[in-house]
Amino acid sequence: MIQQIPAAKLNHMSFPSDDMGATVAFFEKYLGFSVSMIARDTYAILKRPGMDVVIENVSATSPALQSRDESETRPPAFAENVGQRGEVKWPGSFHIGLEFATRDDIVRVKDSLASDGFAAETGIFNNDRGSRFFLRAPGGVLIEFNTRSDASEAYRGTFDS
């Protein structure tokens, strides 16, 4: 019989990036993170209340990749998502979702990002679970900006803890 594991909280998320500096700057400027530390251009730890993110440098110039002999097996963090020249390979549907209070909030976010030259991969749409749009951040992370304020009745409250 499988025993239930003790309650846990999400400790952090880690994302590979082929442009760590641009990814870190995006998370700081648009997502409200602050840089806690940068380790020799290998990774950056970003923080905001309730959420830590690690951005791992997987560019061709990354110290982590340069220090590895091609005959060695790369660590699991790189094996699935990093090609031979450091390009990031994301699974098609992988993304993170950020929830906002209202549809007006996500319209403002989308407009702000667009005015700074970031093109969303979708327009704002509602799939009964609320309005949302998707945008790929520098380094390749796909982000869903959503709200549940306009979710259909069947979905209201289903995501709350």
Stockholm file with secondary structure:
# STOCKHOLM 1.0

chainA/1-161         MIQQIPAAKLNHMSFPSDDMGATVAFFEKYLGFSVSMIARDTYAILKRPGMDVVIENVSATSPALQSRDESETRPPAFAENVGQRGEVKWPGSFHIGLEFATRDDIVRVKDSLASDGFAAETGIFNNDRGSRFFLRAPGGVLIEFNTRSDASEAYRGTFDS
#=GR chainA/1-161 SS CCCCCCCCCCCCEEEEESSHHHHHHHHHHHHCCEEEEEETTTEEEEEETTEEEEEEECSTTCHHHHTSCTTSCCCHHHHTTBCTTSCBCCCTTCCEEEEESCHHHHHHHHHHHHHTTCCCSSCCEECSSCEEEEEECTTSCEEEEEESTTCCGGGTTSSCC
#=GC SS_cons         CCCCCCCCCCCCEEEEESSHHHHHHHHHHHHCCEEEEEETTTEEEEEETTEEEEEEECSTTCHHHHTSCTTSCCCHHHHTTBCTTSCBCCCTTCCEEEEESCHHHHHHHHHHHHHTTCCCSSCCEECSSCEEEEEECTTSCEEEEEESTTCCGGGTTSSCC
//
